[in-house]
């Protein structure tokens, strides 16, 4: 049981802790993207992007939404904590093994339309399989810790894993040359590191969990009911995030896919404006249900993300013609247009992420599903219409349009659940910037 809610750290301290990592992690992933683009070119970048997109989607598919149930139950503290950890671990192992086995069978049987690019070697496929299993299991472990408002594993642990991947890629580039196969092998280091890290930091809770029973069937039914809406929502949310990459590869070519996957990594830097708050808001919402002013704090955070993000969008659009060819090389000059078209949509996604996590923490998962349905439906339809004639630019338009419409619905849902008026959400105040500077500075 959780009996330390009163001793929970202040929200701005959690945001600062996560926020520092949210600045560093995109820089690391950006460096990985640059290495891939400069060594493998647009075609190789497109093939690697397809592998990354597949690894991002399948663990979400495999988890069937139960990972978010683990977070909600962990934050609520209504069940035995050791039983919850044991249940989460068993679910991660079983579901990870299932999706990995199905994926291997699909690839080795040579069935058409495999999500993996053709030509991957056996070692690369093996590394992909290990990564898929461990990433599925790590999702459950990470959500368990987040429910306890312990964010180091998901944030700094992931960043260290990415640094290991980057280091291995640079060594391979220097001594043996970097191919798509080698890049996939290096990617597997992240998954292995995260699994080992949890076994180290949670060895005592894991050892205690061995002797207890799993959660009763009645509790599992409640978790499955809570997970249902979120599972469908998570699947739909992947349409604009990752399925767009696969649609580009199928409806256009690897060059356009490479242009898109290169610049979306840069555009996603905007997400760091909302990621710190979105990361910590879900568990804190569950724990702060009896605090009437909490919704006002979230509204302030939404306004700050919009203000700072809007300035970043304008700056990024102005610098794109000079920065993108300098970063990725002259072969990526045509990526400027798609990048500019993506920026408003990614800012919308940053705001949606904050609102969604508030709604999840409040137990209103149906709204999250509705938002994902809007973004996914608009994204798929516009991708089918715009990708064949316009390639990466068409995909960018589809993504941005979907997220902007979903943001409108998200704003309505936030007002409905929080009970705030529109003026309380939209009106800027000088005091709004106080928590912003409290996050940036150790002391006022």
Secondary structure, 3 states (H helix, E strand, C coil): CCCCHHHCCCHHHHHHHHHHHHHHHHHHHHHHHHHHHHHHHHHHHHHHHHHHHHHHHHHHHHHCCHHHHHHHHHHHCCCCHHHHHHHHHHHHHHHHHHHHHHHHHHHHCCCCCCCCCCCCCHHHHHHHHHHHHHHHHHHHHHHHHHHCCCCCHHHHHHHHHHHHHHHHHHHHHHHCCCCHHHHHHHHHHHHHHHHHHHHHHCHHHHHHHHCCCCCCHHHHHHHHHHHHHHHHHHHHHHHHHHHHHHHHHHHCCHHHHHHHHHHHHHHHHHHHHHHHHHHHHHHHHHHCCCCCCHHHHHHHHHHHHHHHHHHHHHHHHHHHHHHHHHHHCHHHCCHHHHHHHHHHHHHHHHHHHHHHHHHHHCCCHHHHHHHHHHHHHHHHHHHHHHHHHHCHHHHHHHHHHHHHHHHHHHHHHHHHHHCCCHHHHHCCCCCHHHHHHHHHCCCC
